[in-house]
Amino acid sequence: MPVEQEIVKDIIRGRRFRRPRDGTDVCIGIASDPSDLLGLQYEAWDNMESEWNRQRGLTNMVERDRRQLLGANLWTRIKWVFTGVILC
């Protein structure tokens, strides 16, 4: 008589970290039930990383605008007096 087997599928969520001391990659993954039990919330890491990427993009835009302002020649600065500064 055949024996019924149960197959369990679960998505393992995890993160990859790099130790700055020696550059070793450390991968940490855990299934959803133990993750809830231990209180490890990978969504918080994802949200923090997306916010960090957004802030990095804003910083790059401000730096580009600053370089444009500092690199302007005298004629361009005189034009800005009458037309205003248009930053990309």
Secondary structure, DSSP 8 states (H G I E B T S, - for coil): ------------EEEEEE-TTT--EEEEEE-HHHHHHHT--HHHHHHHHHHHHHHHHHHHHHHHHHHHHHT--HHHHHHHHHH-----
